[in-house]
Amino acid sequence: MPRLVPVEGRKLIKILCNDFGFMAVRQKGSHVTLTNGKVHVTVPTKEIRVGLLGVILSDCEISREEFLVRL
């Protein structure tokens, strides 16, 4: 199983929006709320470490392999 690496929040938001069909609903401070119609997830714009990244991906129902291909 490939290992996740820390990623910038802005980069994660771009990947989720462009490749996985999410869209930004709102931003409050340094956090952006995204949705794809059935799942809502809040992503900070700062650096996201591996633990939080794994939680965000599982909430979005995205596998590590799918994400790492687009990284």
C-alpha positions as CSV (number, residue, x, y, z in Angstrom):
1,M,0.0,0.0,0.0
2,P,1.5,3.4,-1.0
3,R,2.2,5.9,1.7
4,L,0.6,9.2,1.9
5,V,2.7,12.3,2.2
6,P,1.8,15.7,3.7
7,V,0.1,18.0,1.1
8,E,-0.9,21.7,1.0
9,G,-4.6,22.3,1.6
10,R,-5.0,24.4,-1.5
11,K,-3.5,21.6,-3.6
12,L,-5.9,19.1,-2.0
13,I,-8.9,21.4,-2.6
14,K,-7.9,21.6,-6.3
15,I,-7.6,17.9,-6.7
16,L,-10.9,17.2,-5.0
17,C,-12.7,19.8,-7.1
18,N,-11.1,19.1,-10.5
19,D,-10.8,15.3,-10.3
20,F,-13.5,14.0,-7.9
21,G,-16.4,16.3,-8.5
22,F,-16.4,18.4,-5.3
23,M,-17.2,22.1,-5.3
24,A,-16.5,24.8,-2.7
25,V,-19.6,25.7,-0.7
26,R,-18.1,28.3,1.6
27,Q,-14.9,29.5,3.3
28,K,-14.6,30.7,6.8
29,G,-11.1,31.8,7.8
30,S,-8.6,29.3,6.7
31,H,-11.1,26.4,6.2
32,V,-13.0,25.6,3.0
33,T,-16.1,23.4,3.0
34,L,-16.5,21.2,0.0
35,T,-19.4,19.0,-1.2
36,N,-20.2,16.6,-3.9
37,G,-23.9,16.6,-3.2
38,K,-23.9,13.8,-0.6
39,V,-20.7,14.3,1.3
40,H,-19.6,17.5,3.1
41,V,-15.9,17.9,4.1
42,T,-14.0,20.8,5.6
43,V,-10.4,21.2,4.5
44,P,-7.9,23.6,6.0
45,T,-5.8,25.7,3.6
46,K,-2.6,25.1,5.5
47,E,-0.3,22.0,5.3
48,I,-2.3,18.8,5.9
49,R,-0.4,16.0,7.6
50,V,-0.8,12.3,6.8
51,G,-3.3,11.5,9.6
52,L,-5.8,14.3,8.7
53,L,-5.3,13.6,5.0
54,G,-6.3,9.9,5.5
55,V,-9.4,11.0,7.4
56,I,-10.4,13.4,4.7
57,L,-9.9,10.8,2.0
58,S,-11.9,8.2,3.9
59,D,-14.8,10.7,4.5
60,C,-14.8,11.5,0.7
61,E,-14.7,7.7,0.0
62,I,-11.5,8.0,-2.0
63,S,-8.8,5.4,-1.9
64,R,-5.2,6.2,-1.3
65,E,-4.2,4.8,-4.7
66,E,-6.8,7.0,-6.5
67,F,-5.5,10.1,-4.7
68,L,-1.8,9.4,-5.2
69,V,-2.3,8.9,-8.9
70,R,-3.6,12.5,-9.1
71,L,-1.0,13.9,-6.8
